[in-house]
Amino acid sequence: MTVFRNLPIQLIVFATLAVPAVLGGCTSHDVVTTATRPGKFKFYSCDQLNRRGTDLLKREHELQTLMQRAKEGAGGDLVIAVAYRNEYNITQGDLREIEISGAEKRCSLTFRSVSERAVR
């Protein structure tokens, strides 16, 4: 700790809190891909894929709303990184896996609206 002896405590606290918040914002496709197990929904029927997709889509929208609210407050990026980002990545990965499983089974997945399917 002798290296940090001359630094003001505020700078040390700021650096300690800022680094995880900044790194938490570095979410990429790779993080979403690694947050999910390939083949997780392999044994689901088309009906089960649609129901699970509907539930996950609701949760994704809830998490987006919570993250938007958290951005408005003080330390919002830190709250997002700690409280919501991991679950959001897992939810997105699961939705992607459902779509992959549905395509392999040639299911007609209807849990997304036409506009949402066009964006993805």
C-alpha positions in Angstrom: 0.0 0.0 0.0 3.0 2.3 0.1 2.4 3.1 -3.6 -1.0 4.6 -2.8 0.0 6.4 0.3 0.3 9.8 -1.4 -2.9 9.5 -3.4 -6.1 11.1 -1.9 -8.6 8.6 -0.7 -11.3 10.0 -3.0 -9.2 9.1 -6.0 -8.6 5.5 -4.8 -12.4 5.1 -4.1 -13.3 6.5 -7.5 -10.9 4.2 -9.3 -12.1 1.2 -7.3 -15.7 1.9 -8.3 -15.1 3.3 -11.9 -13.1 0.4 -13.2 -15.8 -2.3 -12.7 -18.5 0.0 -14.1 -16.5 0.8 -17.2 -15.6 -2.9 -17.8 -19.3 -3.8 -17.2 -20.2 -1.7 -20.1 -17.9 -3.7 -22.4 -20.6 -6.3 -23.1 -20.3 -7.8 -26.5 -21.8 -10.6 -28.5 -19.1 -12.9 -27.1 -20.3 -12.3 -23.5 -23.9 -13.1 -24.5 -22.8 -16.2 -26.4 -20.8 -17.5 -23.4 -23.6 -16.8 -21.0 -25.7 -19.6 -22.5 -25.3 -23.4 -22.9 -25.5 -24.6 -26.5 -28.3 -27.1 -26.9 -30.0 -26.0 -23.7 -33.4 -26.2 -25.4 -32.7 -29.1 -27.7 -35.3 -31.4 -26.2 -38.1 -28.8 -26.0 -41.1 -29.1 -28.3 -42.1 -26.2 -30.5 -44.9 -25.3 -28.1 -42.5 -25.3 -25.2 -40.0 -23.2 -27.1 -42.8 -20.6 -27.8 -43.9 -20.5 -24.1 -40.3 -20.2 -22.8 -39.5 -17.6 -25.4 -42.6 -15.6 -24.4 -41.5 -15.7 -20.7 -37.9 -14.8 -21.5 -39.0 -11.9 -23.8 -41.1 -10.5 -20.9 -38.1 -10.7 -18.6 -35.8 -9.1 -21.2 -38.2 -6.1 -21.4 -38.4 -5.9 -17.6 -34.6 -5.9 -17.4 -34.4 -3.2 -20.1 -36.8 -1.1 -18.1 -34.9 -1.6 -14.9 -31.6 -0.7 -16.5 -33.1 2.4 -18.1 -34.3 3.5 -14.6 -31.0 2.7 -13.0 -29.2 4.9 -15.6 -31.2 7.9 -14.4 -29.9 7.6 -10.8 -26.5 8.2 -9.3 -24.1 5.3 -9.9 -26.5 3.8 -12.4 -23.8 2.1 -14.5 -22.5 0.4 -11.4 -26.0 -0.7 -10.4 -26.6 -2.1 -13.9 -23.3 -3.9 -14.0 -23.8 -5.5 -10.6 -27.5 -6.1 -10.5 -28.8 -6.6 -14.0 -26.2 -7.1 -16.7 -25.5 -10.8 -16.1 -29.1 -11.8 -16.1 -29.7 -9.7 -19.2 -26.9 -11.4 -21.0 -28.2 -14.9 -20.0 -31.7 -14.0 -21.1 -30.5 -12.8 -24.5 -28.4 -15.9 -24.9 -31.3 -18.1 -24.0 -33.5 -16.3 -26.5 -30.9 -16.8 -29.2 -30.7 -20.5 -28.3 -34.5 -20.9 -28.5 -34.4 -19.3 -32.0 -31.6 -21.7 -33.0 -33.5 -24.7 -31.7 -36.7 -23.6 -33.3 -34.9 -23.2 -36.7 -33.4 -26.6 -36.4 -36.8 -28.1 -35.7 -38.5 -25.9 -38.3 -40.9 -24.5 -35.7 -43.0 -21.5 -36.3 -41.9 -19.4 -33.3 -44.4 -16.6 -32.6 -43.2 -15.1 -29.3 -41.5 -12.2 -31.1 -43.5 -9.6 -33.1 -42.8 -9.3 -36.8 -40.8 -6.1 -36.2 -38.7 -7.7 -33.5 -37.9 -10.6 -35.8 -36.8 -8.2 -38.6 -34.4 -6.4 -36.2 -32.8 -9.6 -35.0 
